[in-house]
Amino acid sequence: MTNAIIIIVGLLLVGAIILIVVGARKQDTGEDPLAARLAEFSQRGEPVTLEEIELSQPFNERVVFPIIRRLGELSSRFTPQHVLESTTRRLELAGNPGRIDAPAFLAFRFVGAAALGGLLAFIFAFSSTWTASREFLVIMGFTILGFFLPQLLLKSRIDRRQREIRKAMPDALDLLTICVEAGLGLDAAISKVTEKWENELALSFGRAIREIQLGKLRREALRDMADRIGIPEMTSFIAAVIQSEQLGVSMAKVLRIQSDQMRMKRRQRAEEEAHKAPVKMVIPLGIFIFPSLLIVLMTPAAFRLIDAFRGFR
């Protein structure tokens, strides 16, 4: 009976890990896979049914993601509204990786906690020389780690995206300035940026342009873009663009000033990181370099001291 329970737990753990690994895969295409399959079969000219099209989709689209979405719907019933709003905000700041919503992300956290904690319990059930209390503490520690690991990964994703946008902003503003000075409007200049690059900033600009084309006011679309990015540099840039548009100031001049300021801020950040480098090097020096130097310098002296003490004997 015990072996059967262990096997069942192991199978559940394998399924949970598969859900995490496959379900957390990033999808950057942004297109509906079912619609893509339908277009593919329609181009072939073969008569197919909707069931055949659905079965031709990958396993994660047919099984994994529906399960994750269902778990997300169940978890959202017991989650406070402010937690859902905060998670949605953080997913927007991260660029919405994997096209998941807040309930699905919360479901990932619970599945991750169950997977890591259950994996340790499964390992301890077969081979362990520890006491029961020690095993319990280790299992609880890994369960907590599995619960907070998606949150840590999301925070890392947010920081990486914002850092990439900060790095790309001066060059993008230079291109905007050149396009506006050449006679293009602001919307057309932003479209040129989206055509030239394929980074996070270009994707944000492209989404703002699509919202404008769908009828959204330009200032609202730009403000929403700044909120989705969440860095002060972008907020100040959008505020300057909206103000210049309302006051009738030359857009090319404003873009030139903003470009110079962004380049100066990027230089200041680089100098700040350079000043932090000596402090960050203290720990690697203390752990790896100084012990090696002490061994090289002190070993001959230690041998001489040993020989000298032997001579006194």
C-alpha positions as CSV (number, residue, x, y, z in Angstrom):
1,M,0.0,0.0,0.0
2,T,2.8,2.4,0.9
3,N,4.6,1.7,-2.4
4,A,1.4,2.4,-4.4
5,I,1.0,5.7,-2.6
6,I,4.6,6.6,-3.4
7,I,4.2,5.7,-7.0
8,I,1.0,7.8,-7.3
9,V,2.7,10.8,-5.6
10,G,5.6,10.4,-8.0
11,L,3.4,10.5,-11.0
12,L,1.6,13.6,-9.7
13,L,5.0,15.3,-9.2
14,V,6.1,14.4,-12.7
15,G,2.9,15.9,-14.1
16,A,3.2,19.0,-12.0
17,I,6.8,19.5,-13.2
18,I,5.7,19.0,-16.8
19,L,3.0,21.7,-16.3
20,I,5.6,24.1,-14.9
21,V,8.3,23.5,-17.5
22,V,6.0,23.4,-20.5
23,G,3.5,25.9,-19.4
24,A,6.0,28.5,-18.5
25,R,7.6,28.5,-22.0
26,K,7.7,31.9,-23.5
27,Q,5.7,32.5,-26.6
28,D,6.6,35.6,-28.5
29,T,4.7,35.1,-31.7
30,G,1.4,36.6,-30.3
31,E,-0.7,34.8,-32.8
32,D,-3.5,32.4,-32.2
33,P,-2.2,28.8,-32.9
34,L,-5.7,27.6,-33.8
35,A,-6.1,30.4,-36.3
36,A,-2.6,29.7,-37.7
37,R,-3.4,26.0,-38.2
38,L,-6.7,26.9,-39.8
39,A,-4.9,29.2,-42.3
40,E,-2.4,26.5,-43.0
41,F,-5.0,23.9,-43.8
42,S,-7.0,26.4,-45.9
43,Q,-3.9,27.2,-48.0
44,R,-3.4,23.5,-48.6
45,G,-7.0,23.2,-49.9
46,E,-7.6,20.0,-47.9
47,P,-11.1,19.4,-46.4
48,V,-10.5,19.1,-42.7
49,T,-12.8,19.3,-39.6
50,L,-12.3,21.5,-36.6
51,E,-11.5,18.5,-34.5
52,E,-8.6,17.6,-36.8
53,I,-7.3,21.1,-36.6
54,E,-7.4,21.1,-32.8
55,L,-5.7,17.7,-32.6
56,S,-2.9,19.1,-34.9
57,Q,-2.0,21.7,-32.3
58,P,1.0,21.1,-29.9
59,F,0.3,19.2,-26.7
60,N,0.9,22.2,-24.5
61,E,-1.8,24.2,-26.4
62,R,-4.3,21.4,-26.2
63,V,-3.7,20.1,-22.7
64,V,-1.2,22.1,-20.6
65,F,-2.5,25.6,-21.0
66,P,-6.2,24.8,-20.5
67,I,-5.3,23.0,-17.3
68,I,-3.2,26.0,-16.1
69,R,-6.1,28.4,-17.0
70,R,-8.5,26.2,-15.1
71,L,-6.3,26.2,-12.1
72,G,-6.0,30.0,-12.4
73,E,-9.7,30.4,-12.4
74,L,-10.0,28.3,-9.3
75,S,-7.2,30.2,-7.5
76,S,-8.7,33.6,-8.5
77,R,-11.9,32.8,-6.5
78,F,-9.9,32.8,-3.3
79,T,-7.5,35.6,-4.1
80,P,-8.1,39.2,-3.0
81,Q,-8.7,41.7,-5.8
82,H,-5.8,43.9,-4.9
83,V,-3.4,40.9,-5.3
84,L,-4.8,40.1,-8.8
85,E,-4.4,43.8,-9.7
86,S,-0.8,43.9,-8.4
87,T,0.1,40.7,-10.3
88,T,-1.5,42.0,-13.5
89,R,0.5,45.2,-13.1
90,R,3.8,43.2,-12.6
91,L,3.0,41.0,-15.6
92,E,2.5,44.2,-17.7
93,L,5.9,45.5,-16.5
94,A,7.5,42.2,-17.5
95,G,6.0,42.5,-21.0
96,N,3.4,39.7,-20.3
97,P,5.8,36.8,-20.8
98,G,4.0,33.7,-22.1
99,R,0.7,35.6,-22.5
100,I,-0.5,34.5,-19.1
101,D,-2.9,36.4,-16.9
102,A,-2.8,37.0,-13.1
103,P,-4.8,33.9,-12.1
104,A,-2.7,31.6,-14.2
105,F,0.5,33.1,-12.7
106,L,-0.8,32.5,-9.2
107,A,-1.6,28.9,-10.2
108,F,2.0,28.5,-11.3
109,R,3.1,29.6,-7.8
110,F,1.0,26.9,-6.1
111,V,2.0,24.3,-8.7
112,G,5.6,25.2,-8.2
113,A,5.3,24.9,-4.4
114,A,3.6,21.5,-4.7
115,A,6.2,20.3,-7.2
116,L,9.3,21.2,-5.3
117,G,7.9,20.1,-1.9
118,G,6.5,16.9,-3.2
119,L,9.7,16.1,-5.1
120,L,11.7,16.3,-1.8
121,A,9.1,14.2,0.0
122,F,9.3,11.6,-2.9
123,I,13.1,11.5,-2.6
124,F,13.0,11.2,1.2
125,A,10.4,8.4,1.0
126,F,12.9,6.1,-0.8
127,S,16.3,7.0,0.7
128,S,17.0,9.2,3.7
129,T,19.0,9.0,6.9
130,W,17.7,12.2,8.4
131,T,15.2,12.5,11.2
132,A,11.6,13.2,10.5
133,S,11.7,16.8,11.9
134,R,14.8,17.6,9.7
135,E,13.1,16.1,6.6
136,F,9.9,18.2,7.4
137,L,12.0,21.4,7.7
138,V,13.8,20.8,4.4
139,I,10.5,19.9,2.6
140,M,8.8,23.1,4.0
141,G,11.8,25.2,2.9
142,F,11.7,23.9,-0.7
143,T,7.9,24.3,-0.7
144,I,8.3,28.0,0.2
145,L,11.0,28.3,-2.4
146,G,8.8,26.8,-5.1
147,F,6.0,29.2,-4.1
148,F,8.2,32.3,-4.4
149,L,10.4,31.2,-7.3
150,P,7.9,32.4,-10.0
151,Q,7.8,35.8,-8.3
152,L,11.6,36.0,-8.3
153,L,11.7,35.1,-11.9
154,L,9.1,37.7,-12.7
155,K,11.1,40.3,-10.8
156,S,14.2,39.4,-12.8
157,R,12.3,39.6,-16.0
158,I,11.0,43.1,-15.1
159,D,14.5,44.3,-14.3
160,R,16.0,42.9,-17.5
161,R,13.2,44.4,-19.6
162,Q,13.6,47.9,-18.0
163,R,17.4,47.7,-18.3
164,E,17.1,46.8,-22.0
165,I,14.6,49.7,-22.6
166,R,16.9,52.2,-20.9
167,K,19.8,51.1,-23.0
168,A,17.8,51.4,-26.2
169,M,16.1,54.7,-25.6
170,P,18.9,57.1,-26.7
171,D,19.3,55.4,-30.1
172,A,15.6,55.2,-30.6
173,L,15.2,58.9,-29.8
174,D,17.9,59.7,-32.2
175,L,16.0,57.9,-34.9
176,L,12.8,59.6,-33.9
177,T,14.5,63.0,-34.1
178,I,16.0,62.3,-37.6
179,C,12.6,61.1,-38.9
180,V,10.7,64.1,-37.5
181,E,13.3,66.5,-38.9
182,A,13.0,64.8,-42.3
183,G,9.3,65.7,-42.3
184,L,7.6,62.6,-40.9
185,G,4.9,62.9,-38.3
186,L,5.4,61.4,-34.8
187,D,3.3,58.3,-35.5
188,A,5.2,57.6,-38.7
189,A,8.5,58.1,-36.9
190,I,7.5,55.7,-34.2
191,S,6.5,53.2,-36.8
192,K,10.1,53.5,-38.3
193,V,11.5,52.6,-34.9
194,T,9.3,49.5,-34.7
195,E,10.5,48.5,-38.2
196,K,14.2,49.0,-37.5
197,W,14.5,47.2,-34.2
198,E,13.0,44.1,-32.5
199,N,13.7,44.9,-28.9
200,E,11.4,45.5,-26.0
201,L,11.2,49.3,-26.7
202,A,10.2,48.6,-30.3
203,L,7.5,46.2,-29.2
204,S,6.1,48.8,-26.8
205,F,6.1,51.5,-29.5
206,G,4.4,49.0,-31.9
207,R,1.6,48.3,-29.4
208,A,1.1,52.1,-28.8
209,I,0.9,52.6,-32.6
210,R,-1.7,49.8,-33.0
211,E,-3.8,51.3,-30.2
212,I,-3.7,54.7,-32.0
213,Q,-4.7,53.1,-35.2
214,L,-7.7,51.5,-33.5
215,G,-8.9,54.9,-32.4
216,K,-7.3,55.6,-29.1
217,L,-6.0,59.1,-28.5
218,R,-2.3,59.5,-28.9
219,R,-1.6,61.0,-25.5
220,E,-3.6,58.2,-23.8
221,A,-1.8,55.5,-25.8
222,L,1.6,57.0,-25.0
223,R,0.7,57.4,-21.3
224,D,-0.4,53.7,-21.1
225,M,2.8,52.7,-22.8
226,A,4.8,54.6,-20.2
227,D,2.8,52.9,-17.4
228,R,3.5,49.5,-19.0
229,I,7.2,50.2,-19.0
230,G,7.4,51.8,-15.6
231,I,10.7,53.7,-15.7
232,P,11.1,57.4,-14.9
233,E,12.9,58.2,-18.2
234,M,10.0,57.0,-20.3
235,T,7.5,58.8,-18.2
236,S,9.4,62.1,-18.5
237,F,9.8,61.6,-22.2
238,I,6.1,61.0,-22.8
239,A,5.2,64.0,-20.6
240,A,7.5,66.2,-22.7
241,V,6.1,64.9,-26.0
242,I,2.4,65.5,-24.8
243,Q,3.2,68.9,-23.5
244,S,5.0,70.0,-26.7
245,E,2.0,68.7,-28.7
246,Q,-0.5,70.7,-26.6
247,L,1.6,73.9,-26.6
248,G,2.7,73.8,-30.2
249,V,6.4,73.6,-29.5
250,S,8.6,72.1,-32.2
251,M,8.6,68.3,-31.8
252,A,12.0,67.9,-33.4
253,K,13.6,70.3,-30.9
254,V,11.9,68.5,-28.0
255,L,13.1,65.1,-29.3
256,R,16.6,66.4,-29.7
257,I,16.7,67.7,-26.1
258,Q,15.2,64.4,-24.8
259,S,17.8,62.4,-26.8
260,D,20.7,64.4,-25.3
261,Q,19.3,63.9,-21.8
262,M,18.9,60.2,-22.3
263,R,22.4,59.8,-23.6
264,M,23.7,61.8,-20.6
265,K,21.7,59.6,-18.1
266,R,23.1,56.5,-19.8
267,R,26.6,57.8,-19.4
268,Q,26.0,58.6,-15.7
269,R,24.6,55.1,-15.1
270,A,27.7,53.6,-16.8
271,E,29.9,55.7,-14.5
272,E,27.9,54.7,-11.5
273,E,28.3,51.0,-12.3
274,A,32.0,51.5,-12.9
275,H,32.3,53.1,-9.4
276,K,30.5,50.1,-7.9
277,A,32.9,47.6,-9.5
278,P,35.7,47.9,-6.9
279,V,33.2,47.2,-4.1
280,K,31.7,44.2,-6.0
281,M,35.2,42.8,-6.5
282,V,35.9,42.6,-2.8
283,I,34.0,39.3,-2.3
284,P,35.6,37.5,-5.3
285,L,39.0,38.7,-4.3
286,G,38.5,37.7,-0.7
287,I,37.2,34.2,-1.6
288,F,39.4,33.3,-4.6
289,I,42.4,35.6,-5.0
290,F,43.6,36.3,-1.5
291,P,43.7,32.7,-0.3
292,S,45.7,31.7,-3.4
293,L,48.2,34.6,-2.8
294,L,48.5,33.6,0.9
295,I,49.2,30.0,-0.1
296,V,51.9,31.1,-2.6
297,L,53.5,33.6,-0.3
298,M,53.2,31.9,3.0
299,T,54.0,28.3,2.1
300,P,57.8,28.7,1.7
301,A,57.9,30.7,5.0
302,A,55.9,28.0,6.7
303,F,58.3,25.3,5.5
304,R,61.2,27.2,6.8
305,L,59.6,27.7,10.2
306,I,58.9,24.0,10.4
307,D,62.5,23.2,9.6
308,A,63.7,25.7,12.2
309,F,61.6,24.1,14.9
310,R,62.8,20.7,14.0
311,G,66.4,22.0,14.3
312,F,65.7,23.1,17.9
313,R,64.6,19.6,18.8
